[in-house]
Amino acid sequence: MPAADLDQYCAQNQERFVAELIEALRIPSISADPAYAAEVRRNAE
């Protein structure tokens, strides 16, 4: 994919990318704590 096409794709989808990142960051996923194992798996998906 040419760089210009990639730039355009990223610009067109930036709002969705940010929303998905924020959603992922809200998942408590402390991998060293077994209490969060299910959330870690959920975040990996």
N, C-alpha and C positions, 0 to 999 in steps of 0.2 A: 504494500500500500504506500503510495507516495506520501511524503511528509505533509504536504498541503491537505490531502484528504484526511489524514489522521488528525491534524489540527482542527479541521472543520468538524469532524466527528466528535472530538473532545469538547469543542465549544458548544455544539448542539446538544450534547448530553451532560453538560457540566452540572446542571441542577439535579438531575437524577443521580449522578455519581456522588455528589455531596450528601444527598438525602440517604442513600444507601450506606455511606460511610458513617453518618451520624447514627443511623439505626444499629449498625454493627458495634459502634463504640458504646452504645447504651447497654449492651449485653455484658453482665458481670462474668468475666472469663479469666479468673486468676488461676492459671494452669497448675501452680504448685499446691493449691488447696483442693483436696478431694471433694469438698462440699460443692465446688463449682464445676465438677466434671461434666455434668449434663449441659451446662451453659457453654463450656469450652467446645464441646461437640457441636452444639447449635451454632456457635460463632464460626466454626470451621466450615459449616455447610454454606 
